[in-house]
Amino acid sequence: MHVYYGRRSLVQTAQGLSNLNNVTATWDPSSETVQVHAVRILRGDQVIDVLQDQSFQIIQRENNLESSMLDGRLTATLQPRDLRVGDILETAFTIHDTGGVLAPHQEDLVNANSGLKIDHYRLRASWPVGSPLRVEAAEPWADIQPRRIGGNQVFEIDARDLAPVRLPDDLPGRFRMPRIVQFTDFADWSAPSALMAPLYERASTLEAGSPLTALIEEIRAAQATPEARAAAALRLVQDEVRYLALSMGEGGYVPTAADEVWRSRYGDCKGKTVLLLALLHGLGIEAEAVLVSTENGDGLPERLPAMAWFDHVLVRAIIDGKPYWMDGASSGDRTLEDLTPPDYRWALPIKAQGAAFEPIVQPLLRTPGFETTTTLDATAGLDAQAPFTMDLAYYGGAALQMRRQMSAVTREQLQTAMTASVEDKNDAVKVETVDTRYDDDSNVFHILIGGKIRMTWVNGVGGGRVMGLPEVSVFISHQDERTGLLAQYKDQPYAISHPYMNRTSVRVLLPNGGVGFRLEGGDQTVEGGGYRVSRQASLNDGVVEAVRTITSLTPEITAEDMAQARTRAKAMVDTVLRLRAPAGYQATAADRARLAPGDDDVAELIERAENLSQSGDAEGALALLDTAVTAEPDNAEARRKRAEVRLYERDYAGARADYDHAVDLDPADVDAAVGQGRVALVEGRYPDAVVSFTVALRLDPTQTSALSGRGEAYYQLGRFDRSLGDYRALKTASPDDDSGLWGEARALGRLGRAEEARTQIAAKLKDTPESYAALDRLLTLGKADGRLREALPALDAGLTASPDNFGLLSLRGEARAALGDAAGARSDFDAMRRLAGGDSALMNGVCWSQAISGFDLDQALADCDIAAESGVAAFVDSRAMALLHLGRFDEAKTAYDQVLATLPNLPASLYGRGLARQALGDTGGQDDLDRAKALDIDVGEKFEVFEARRKTAQ
């Protein structure tokens, strides 16, 4: 075979000059020779013959020596003198190939892909008519066929303006081969199988008196079962024979004899394979060599048969009818049970009679390739620094790889690297120790980290402080949609890392023996995007144990399945495992130490307080901020920080005093002005809120909190036109924030411009059909003007886009209930209940949607009871709504009293209590109704069903 290469390259930049300043030709001297025809520089009309004054240097360059690979190839190299930007470098040479051990077989793979734009590409191949040579080209040339010219078949490609091909990283391998042209004279895949068979048969036959015979008998005597004997033989080949790829001369295809491999104690994949075959055959175990492609296995049987596709060989053994894929060139395998079939997809057995491809079936993994185990010792208290240990465990081949890498790192370097890695992810972590351990028997490498961490316990909805364990969150795996330059591949499948398993374990030792603590979230399993994510969690004897396992399910999924995974992932709610402390948790001495100011200055006290506030410890934050304000009464930052915490704790008077003081110190303090507005808003002082937010907006016209707050204040004052202006300004300032659209549509509805609101909503739903804000406003408009049924298609479209969207299910359930579709409403509420999984906050959502709809009230009350067990005032309010609809007015009033004792300005509870009092004959109920309406002019919307039924009943 003779292959001519001609190339012209235009030097356009200085960088291009450096890239083109070395002309090379590489060949295998055992079967190839190279003939250089020309090296020229074209400069305008001038043609400079580089070879007239320069000649090539011949070197033997082992490019992969660091990977223990010797190929013996030679390289001719030349640096053209005086090559300039603007020149065209022309090269031409021919590689003459005798075929070597494969002769007289002929094959070639031509790859026309390049990282550079190709102005003109031409490929021409010819062979005698009657030759068995075949050709097959990938897109965009798949339709080109050879044609007869005289006594030859000729195949030609002539293409221009070939841009570099950009492929998605997650595209399966069989789709990653554009512009590939295959030539071969093999009739089918059995031909290369049969061609290699005598080479492997000869190399795996032991010499007379071979020392391997004694080793075989030692293995037979030491191991009782065929599985154990096969594992021992594999470990011998992996551990006792060093890997060294020998591709020189015929070594690229011809294996070194098994006895020679053992004598030299090194070998490549071929040599290790024949050595392993010799051992297995000596032990009476059925085994054969198989050819594989480590990079291009996907779709391999559909391509033209060629040896060039293969880059590896291993052993397939059959024991009790079960195949085991054994790779002597790998490392760390200990038992056959732990062997993982490689992800090469297809294997071609080497047999004298030839063979067809065998699929490499990849069952789901049973053990992880990597595992993280973290233990937190919180026995000293929730706010005390907790000692922690972290074990990063690597299994199988990854274990040996990590062991080799760590052997080149000093203990100090390891300590520095791991400390930076862990502490950069969490400021609350301080690493103290780092160590490593290797378990030879199990082939597991451990990186062991120890230190202290300040845990994040926040004030949780439902009473008691809560700590999330995000490390064991469940999720639906998904990959981004292919857009832009990759959009042409959006309908192609997505490749999945398979087989794959990763496990994360978290263990928490609790204070006070764990009495009163409880877990929320519990066991969950979800599948999507090609993976299963499962979590098991328990709390026993004061110890929390949670394990999350991620397992791949398949090598690839369709684009449609991936789109569904993206949608489901977007709609997933509450997947974090939470640990809730008892509401009456008694602080330990270590907990109380967090309140001591010590010798910290005001700046340090503020920083400590902010950390405590972010972790949900308002009490500790206030204690430190009180100290800071006492030390420096006119410190504006301390005042603002304390005001924020006071506002969160519903100490409105205290928050107002601190914000006022900050404004007195600096009238241009935007944050303080916004704070004043926020306090006024929650207290129902809407004129004051308008003033404060207006001051903030004069100082910063794009302040989104001020725009939103003033829009709300204007709305409650009945200034709907001004409210509309602020919400539209909010949409402009923060287009990704749906609160602007929500407020705009609400104001338009009040202004009698419902159609204009519907137009804005439709525009939003066109781009984002699952927008809760848009659909919520559409539902409200429909209830107001009797066009509720028109909202159903939009709600259906939203749930098609986001099937498990809890909020959208609640909206559609309410709409269906209002329209008399009991079965449809019940289906939606059942779906919400299933998604809630007993979580109190989500169960409150189920309870509320049914209660305001007056639907399935007994079931609604049962759901409310689950939510209200937490004692959260807002959840008790929902339960009161259900009791109100059931006509249990005494119980409803009692529940509303309980809520208002904690949240005296909650409009819904004031309105509900007013209705309950009126139903009980208490004329003072009107006072509650008036007060509720003064706080929220829309408060009556949620009671429309109750009031309509009450009026009908009377």
N, C-alpha and C positions, 0 to 999 in steps of 0.2 A: 504494500500500500504506500502510495506517495501522496503527501499532503502539502500543498503549497499555501503559504501565508503571505499575503500582500497587505500593507497597511500604510495609510497616509494620515498623519496627525498634525493639525494646525496648532502652533504654540500661540496662545492668546494672552497669557499672563505670565508674570514672573514665577508664580507657583506652578503653572503648567510647564514652564521651562525646566524647573527642577524635577518634575515628574517624568519628563520625556528625555532627560539628559543621560539615560542609561539604556542602551539597546541590548536586549538579551534574547537568547534562544536556548531552550533546555531540552535535553533528550536522554534516553537510556542507551548507553553504548553497547549493551548486550544484544540489542535487537534493532537499534536505530542509528542512522547517521544523519547529519545535518549539512545541507548545502546552502550557502549564503549567495544570493543573486545580486543584491544591491542594498546599499545604504546611501541615501542621497538627501541633500538639503536643497529644497526648492525655494529660492528667494527671488520673487518677481519672475523675470525672464531667465534668471541665472540658475543653472543646475550644478551643484557642487557634489562631486563623487567622493564621499568620505573614505571609501576603501582605497582610494589612490594613495593616501598618506597615512592611513591608520589601519590596524588589524585587530581582530578579536583576541582576547585573552581567554583561555580555557581554565576553568576552575571546577573543583568538585565541592559543591556547597550542600551540606546536610542541614536543610532548613528546620527539621524537626528533631534535631539531636537531643534537645532538652526533654523531648517526649519519648526518648529511647527508640527512635525510628531512624534507620539507615536505608536510603533508597539507591545510593550509588549513581545518581543522575549527574550528568555534566552540564555546565552552563557556559555558554560563550557570551562574553560581555564586552561592550565597547561604549566609550563616552565620546560622542561626536564633538569635535572642537568647533568653537565659534557658532554654536547654535543660538539663535536670537529669537526674541519675541517677534511674532509675525511670520517666522519661517514655517515651512511645511516639511516635516521629517518623513521620508519615505523609506520603508524597509520591505525586503522580500527575501524569503528563504523557503526551502523545502525540507521536510522531514521524510526520510526513506525508512520504512518499517518492514522488517522481514517477518514480523509476527512472533518471533521467539518460540516459546513452548506452545503457544496457541496455534502456530502455523499448521495447516494452510488457512485456518479460519481468519476471516477479516471482519473488523468492526470499527466503528468510530462514533463518538458522541460529539456533536458540535453545539456549542453554546454561544448564541449570538447576543447574550445579555451583556451590558456594559454599564458602568457607572457614569459614562459620558454620553453625550448626544452623538449619534452616528449619522453623518450626512448621507453617506452612501454605503450600503452593505451588499456584497455580492458573494454568493456561494455557488460553486459549480462542481458537481461530482459526476464522473463517468465510469462505466464498467462495461465489459463485453456483453453483448446480447447472449443470453443463455446462462449467464452467471446466476447463482442462487441469491445474490445480494438483494436485500430489500431496504427500503427507506421509508421513514415515517417522520413527519414534521409536526410540531405542536403549533398552536395558534400563534400568530395569525396566518400561518402558512399551511394549515392542515389540509387544504384542498389541492395543493400543488402535487402533481404526479410526475414521475420520470417520463421522458419521451424518447423515442428512438431516433437517433441521427446516425445514419450509416450503419456500421457494425456495433455501435455502442448505445447503451441506455444512458441518458443524460438527465440529471436533476439540477435545476437551477432556481435560485432565489435572487431577485434583484429588488432591493427595497431602499427607500430614501427616508430621511428625516425620522430615524428611530430614536425616540426619547427614552431615557432610562426607565425601566419598569419598576414601579413602586408597589410592593405587595404587602398586604396586612400581615403582621407577625402571627396572627391567630388563624391563618388560612391553612387548611390541611395540606400535607405535602404534595398530593397528586395534582393540586391546583397551582403549585408554585413552580411550574416548569414551562413558562412561555418561551418561545424562540429556541426550543431544543430540537435538533435534528438527529435522528438515530439511523445508523447504517449497520447492517449485520447480514451474515450469510447463514446464521443458525436457523434451522427450520422451525424449531420450537424450544421451549425451556428445558426439555429433556436432554438436548444436545450438550449444553455446558455441564449439566449434571454428569453425563456419561464421560465427557472429556476429562474431568477432574478425578473421576473414580480411581483409575489405576495409580495415580500419584499418591492418593491418600491410603490406598490399600497397601502399597509398597512401603510407605513411610511409617505406617502403624504396625507393621510386622516386626516382631522383635528378633534380634540376632540370636544365634545359638549361644547359650550360656550367658544371656543378658542378665545383668544385676537386677533388672526390673522384675524378673521372675521371682526372686526372693522377696522383694517388696510386696508383690501381689500376695504371696502366701502370708506375709506378716499381717497385711490388712485383713485377709480372710480369717485368720486366727483371732485377731483382736476384735473384730466386729461380727455381730451375730446375724444381722439382717442385710439383705441386698441394699436397702436404703442407706444404712449406716456405712456399708462398704463403699458405695458410690460416693457418699459425702466425704469419706476419708481420702479416696482417690482424688477427688476434686480439690480438697484442701492441700494435699501433697503438691499438686501441680501449681496451684496458686501461690503457696507459701515458699516452696523449695526451688522454684524455677523463676528466675528473674525475667521480666518482660523486656524484650528487645526486638523491635520490628526489623526484619531482614528482607528488604525488597530489592536488593541488588541482583543483577543478572536475572536468573530464572527464579530467584527467591520471591518475586512478587506473586507467583502462582504455585511454585513447587515447595511443598513442606519439607523441612529438615527431618531426617529420620528420628523416630522416638528415642532410640538409644543415644544418638548424638546430642539431642536436646538434653537428655539426662546427664550425659558426661560433661557438657559445657555449663549446665545449670542456667542456661538462658535460652529464650526462644520467643518467636512472635506468636500471633494467634494461631497460625497454621501449625507451628511446631508444638505448641501447648495442646492443640486439639488432637494431634496424632498421639502424643504422649498419653493424654487422657483416654483416648480410644484403646490404646494398647493395654492400659491398666484395667479398664472396664471389661474389655473382651476377655482378659485373663481371669477376671472374677466371674465370668459367665453372665455378664449383664449385657443385654441388647443395647447397642448404641451405634450411631452413625454421625458423620460430619454433615453440617448443613451450612450453606452459604447464605449470608444476610447482607442487607444494606442498612447501616446504622442511621443514615440521614434521609434516604430516599425510598424507604420501604413501602410507604403508602401508595397503593396503585401499581406496584411493581409488576404483578402478573399481566397487566394490560399493556405493558410496554414491549418493544421488540427485545428478544433475548440477546443479552450481551454481558460478557464478563465484567465490563467496566462499571456496571451498576453495583457490583459487590465490593465491599471494603472490609469484610470481617467474616470469620468462620468460627463456629462453635459446635457443641455436641448436643444431640438430642438422644437421651436415654429413655428406654421404656422399661418400667418396673411394675409388675402386676397390672399391665395395661395402661398405666398412667405415664404421660410424657413428662420428662424433666429437661429443661433447657439449661445446660451446664457450660459456663464460659470460663475456660482455663485462664484466659487473659484478664479476667476480672479479679477481685480480691475480697476477702472477708466473709465468704460463704461458709457457714458452719454445719447446717443441716439441710436436707432436701426440703423439709417442710417450710423453711424460710426462703427458699429460692423463689424469686419473682420472675415470671416470664418476661423477657425483654420487650421493649416497646417498638420492635422492628417490623411488626405487622405480618411479614411473610418470611418463610425460610425455604430454601431449595435443597432437599437432601442430595447428597453426592452418592450416586449408585451406578453400578456398571451398566445396568439396563436403562439408565436415565430415570428421571422422576419429575413429577409436577410439584408446584409449590404447595407447601403445607401452611395453613394459617397458624400464627402464634396467638393462641387464645389467652387473653389477659383477664383472669378473674379479679374480683375486687380484692384489694389488699386487706390482710388481717392484722398486720402490724404496721406502725407508722415508720416513715423514713426519718422523721424528726419529731421530737416531743419536748415540750416545755412544762416543767412542774415547779410551781411557786407555792411556798408556804409562808403565811403571815401569822406572826404570834401577837394577837391583839389582847392577850389576857391582862395586860396592864391597864387597858382602858381604850375608849374609842379615840381619844385625842392625844394619847401618849404615842411617842415614836414606837413603831412596832418593828422588832427584828424580823428580817425576812431571809429566806434562802431561795435561790433559783437554780434549777438544774436543766441545762440545755443538753439534751441527749440526741446523738446522731447514730443512726443504725446502718448496717450493711456497708456498701461501698462508700457512703458519705462519712462513716466513722473512720475508715482508714485515710480518706482524703483529709479530714480535719486533723487527724493525728499527725500526718505528714506536714501539714501547714503549721501546726502548733509547734512541731519540733524545731522549726526555723525561727521561732519567736522567743525572746527572753521573757522571764516571768514579769519583769518590769513593763515590757512592751505590752504584754497581754493585759496586765492590770490597767494600764493607761487606756488601751483601746476599749476594753469592756466597760470600764467606768464611764468613758465618754458616751458609748453606745446606749447604756442604760439611763444615765442621768440626763442626757439630752432629750429623752422621751418623756421624762417626768421630773419636774423640779423638786418634788417632794421626796425623791429617792437619794440616799447617800450610800454609795458602794464602799464597803470596807475590805472585803477579801475576794480574790479571784483565784481559782485553782482548776486543775484538770485531772481527769482519771480515765484510764482505758481498761475496759473489761475484756480480756482476750477471749475467754470462753464464749461469751455472747457477742463479741465484736460490737461493743457499744462504746462510743467516746463521749465523755461528759465534760462540759464546762460548768463549773460550780461557782456561783456568785452569792455573796452574803453581804448584808448591810442593814440599814434601818430605813423605814419609810413612814411618813406622816399620812395616815389614811384620810380619805375624803368621805366623811359622813355629813350628809346634808339634811336639812329639815325637809322631811318628805310629805307629800300628799298622802293622807291616811294616818297621820300621827306617828310620832317617833322618828328618830333620825335614820337615814337610809344610806347605804353604801352600794353603789353599782359595781358589778364585776364584769366590765366590758371585755375582758380577755376571753370570756366564755360566751359572748353574745352569739346568737344564731343569726344567720343571714342567708339570703339567696344569692349565690354566686352569679355574676353576669359580666359580660364584656360590653364595652361601648359600641354603639352602632357605628358602622363604617360610613363616614361622610367625607365630603371634600374630594380629594384625589382618590380616596379609597371607596367612594360611593359605588363604583362599577362592580364591586365585590360584595355589596350589601346582602345579596340573596344567596351567596355561597355559604357552605357550612362553616362552623367555628371549631377549631381544634381545641381539645381539652388536654391538659397535662395528665396523662393516664399511663400506667396506674399511679395513683398518688394517695397518700394518707398522711395527715398531720394531726397531732393531738396536743391539746393544751389542758393542763390540770391546775386547779387553784385550790388551796387548802387554807382555811382561816380558823385559828384557835381563838375562841371568844372569851370575853371577861365574864365573871360570875357564873362560870359553867354553862354559859349560853342560855340561862333561864330567861324566858320571855322573848328571845330572838326568834325571828321566823324568816323563811325564804319566800321570795315572790318571783315568779317566772318559771321555775321548776323545769321539768323534763320537756324537751321539745325536739322535734325532728322535722326538717324541711328539705325538700329536694327541688333542684332547679338549676339551670345553666350547666348541667353535666355533673353536678356534685350533690352529695348528701351531707348536710350539716346536722349533727345530732348533739344534744346536751343531756347529761344526767347529773342531777344535783341532789344532795341530801344534807340534813343537819341532825347529827346524833351526838349526844354526850358533849355538847359544847363545841363541836368541830364541824365546820362546813366543808364539804368536799364536792367539787364541781369539775366535770370533765366534758370538754367539747372535742368532737372528732370530725374532721373534714375528710371525706372520701370521694374520689372520682368514681364515676359510674360508667363512663364510656369514652372512647377516644375523640369523639366529635359529636356535635348536635347541629340540627338544622338552624337556619337563620330565623325561621318562625319560632322555634323553641327558645332561641336566645332572646328574641323580642319579648316573648311572654315572660321570660325570667327577669328582664329589665323592668317590665311593668309590675310584676309581683314584688320585686325588691323595693320599688318605689313606694308601694302601698303597705309594706310590712310595718307593723306597729309593735312597740314594746317587746323587743327581743333581748333586752338586757336582763341578766339575772341580778336581783336586788336582795340585799340582806337588810332587814329592818330590825332596829333595836326597839326594845319595849318603850312605850310612852313614858313610863315612870323610871327610866334608867337612872341609877344613882351614880353620879360621877365619882371616879376613883381619885386617889391622891395625885396620881400622874395626870389625870384629866384636869384637875383644878390648877395644876401648875401652869397650864397654858394662860391663865388669867393674870399671873404675876408679871408686872411690867419690868421688874429687874432694873438694870441700869440703862435701858434703851432710851435713845433720844426720840423726839416726836416723829421724825421721819421713819425711824425703825418701828415705832409703835403702829403707825399707819400701815406700813407694809405688812406687819404681823396681823393686824386686824383685817386687812383685805384678804389675806390668805385664809383666815378663819371664816370670813364672810363667804368666800367662794366655796368653802367646804361645808357651808350650811350652819356653822356655829355662830349664830347671831349673838348669843349671850356672851361668848368669849370676845367677839369683835367689839361689842358695846363696852365691855369692861376696859379694853385697851384704849378705845377711842375716848372714853370718859377721862382716862388718865391723860391722854394727849391734849384734850381741850382744856383740862384743868391746868396743865403746864403752860399751854399757849392758847389763851382764849380767843385770840384774833388770828389763829391759823386757819385760813379759808379752806384748805384741803381737808383738814381734820373735821371742820364743821360739815363740809359737804359729804364726806364719807360717813359721818355719824348720822346725818340726815337720811342717807340712803338706807342704812340699816334700820333706823327708826321707822321709816316709811314701810319697809318690808314687814316689820313687826307690828304695823298698824298703830304705832304711836304717832298719830298725825299732828298733835300739838307740838310734840318734841321735834318732829321733822320740820314743821313750819318754822319754829323758832331758829333752828340751825340754818335753814336756807335763807331766812330773813337776815340773819347776822352776816352770812357770807355776802349777800347782796349789799348790805350796808358797808362792808369792807371794800367791795369793788362792784359798783353798779354795772360794769361791763362784763361781769362773770356770767357767761352764757349758760353754763351747766347749773349754776345756782338759780338762775331765772327759770330754766326748764323745770328744776326741782320744785320751785314755788308753784308753777302751773300744775304739776302732777299732784301735789298735795291738795290744791284747790279742787281739782277734778274729782278725786276720790271722795272729798267731803261734800261734793255737790255745789260748791261755790263757783258756778260757771262764769259769772262776770269777772271775778278775780282771776280765774284761769285764763280767760281771754287776754287780760292785761299782761299777765306774766309771760305767756307764750308770745305775745306781740313784741314785748321787749326783747325776748330771745331772738325772734326773727329779724328784728331791726339790726341786731348785732351780727346775725348769721342767717341770711334769707334761705339757706338750703338745709337748715337744721330740721331733720325729718321727724324727730320726736315732738318738736314744737308744732310743726305743720299738722301732724296727726292729732296731737292734743287739742290744738285750737279748733281744728275741724270738728272734733267731738263736742267741745264746749259750745261752739256756735250752733251745732245741731240741737243740743239739749235746750238752748235758749230760743229755738224756733227760727234762727237766722239761717235758713237752709241754703240761701243763695251764697252766703259767705262760707258756709261749711263746704259747699260744692267747690268753691274756688280753692280752698285749702287742700281738699282731697285731690283735686286735679294737679295742684302744684306738687303734692306728694308723689303722684304717679310719675311726674316728670323727673323729680329728684331721685326717686328710687323705683325705677320701672319694674324691678323684679319682686317688689313688695306688693302683694295682692290687697293689702289693707287700703291702698289708695283707690283701687277699683271698687272695693266693698263700700267704702264711704261715699264714693261718687254715686254709685247706683242707689244707695239708700237716700241720699239727698235729692236725687232726681225723682225718686218715687214720691217724696214729700212735696216736691214742687209740681206734681202733676205731669211730669215728663217721663212717664213710664216707657214709652216707645224708645226714647233716646237712651234710657238705661238699658233696655233690651238690646239695642244696637251695640253698645259698649260690651255688654255681656257676651253677645254672639261673637264679636271679634276676639275676645279672650278665649272662648271655648273652641274657636276654629284652630288656634295654635295649641291650646292646652285643655283638651276636653275634660280632664279630671280636676280642673280648678275648683276647689271647695268654695272659695269666696264668690266666684261667679255663679255657681249653681245654688248656693245658699240665697243669694239675692234674687235669682230667677224664681226660686220657690216662694219667697216672700211676696214678690210682685204677683205671682200667680194666685196666691191666696187672697191678695187684696182686691184683684179685679176679676176674679172668677175664671181665670185662664190657667188654673193649676195643671190641668191635663196636658197642656202644651209643653210643660216642663219635663214630662216623662221621657220623651226621646233623648233629650240632652242628658238626663240622669242616666239613662241606659248607656249612652255613648261614653259617659264618664267612667262607668263601671266596666265597660268593655275595655277601655284603655287601662283601667286600674282595678282589676276584679276584686281584690281583697281590701279595698279602701274603706276603712272603718267609718270615716266621716260621710262618705258618699252613700254608704249603705243606710246610715241613719237618715239622711235627707230623703232617699227614695222610699224608705219605710214609712216616714211621716207623710209623704205625698200619697203613697198608696193607701194608707189608713184614711186619710182625709177624703179620698175618692171612693172609699167603700170597697177597695180590693183587699179583703181580709187575708186571703191566702198569700198574695204577693207581699203584703206588709209583714206577715208572720215569717215568711221565708227570709226577708231581709233582716229582721230582728234576730231570728235564729242564727243567721250568718254572723251577725255582730257578737252574739253570745259565744259562739264557737271561737271567734277570733280573740275575745276578751280572756278566755281561759281562766276565769275566776279572779283576774286582776281587779282590784277595787275601783281604780280610776276608770277603767274601760267598762266595767259593769255599771258604773254610774251613768255612762253614756247610753247604754242599753235601756236602763231604767228611765232616764229622762225623756228619751225619744218616745217611748211607749206612753209615759205618763202625760206628757203634754198633748199627745194624740188621743188620750182617753181610750187606749187600745189594750186589750188583754190585761186588764188592770190587776187581776190576781197574780199573773205572771210578772207584771211590771213591779208589783210590790215585793215579790220574792227576789227579783233582781236587785231592787233597791235595798232590801235587807242585807244582801251580801255586801253591797258597796258601803252602806251606812255603818257596818260593823267597825269600820276603821275610825269612826268618830269624826271624820272631816265634816266641817259645817256645811260645805257646799253639797256633799253627798246626802246629808240629812235633809237639806232643802228639797232635793229630788224626791226623797221618800215622802216628804210632806205633800208634794204635788200629787203623788199616787193616792195618798190617803184622802186628799181633798176630792179627787175625782170619784173615789169610792163612797163618798158621803160620810166618812168617819171624821167629822169636823172637829170634835174634841181632840182626837189624836193628832190631827193635822195642825191645830193651833198649838198644841204642846210641842210638836216638832219644830214649828216655826219660831216659837219662843226660844227654844234651845239654840237655833241658828242665830237669831238676832242678839242673843246674849254675847255671842262671839263677834258677829259681823252686823253691827247695828244699822249700817247703811246699805244692806243688801236689798236692792229694789224688789227682786222676785219674792223674797221672803216677806217683806213688808206687804206687798200686794196680796200674796197668798194668805197671809194672816188676816188681812182686812176682809177678804172674801169669807174665810172661815168664821170670823167674828160675826159678820153679817148673817151668815147662815145659822148661827147660834142665837141670833136676835140681839146682838150687841151693836148698837148704833155707832159705837166708837170705832167700828171697823172702817168707817169712811175716812177717819183721820189717817189710818195706815195707807189706804188707797191713795189719798191725796199726797202724802209724803213720798210714796213710791213713784208716783207720776212726776213729782218735782225732781226726783233724782234721775229718772229714766223715762222719757216720754213714750218709749216703745214698749214699756214693761208689760202692757196688757196683751201684746201679741201672743205670748205663750199661754195665756189663759183664755183665748177666744173659744176654744172647744168647750172648756168647762162652763164658761158664762153662757154660751149658746144653749147648752143642754140644760143648765139650771133655769134659764128663762123659759125654755119649752116645758120643763117639768112643773113650773109654777103656773 
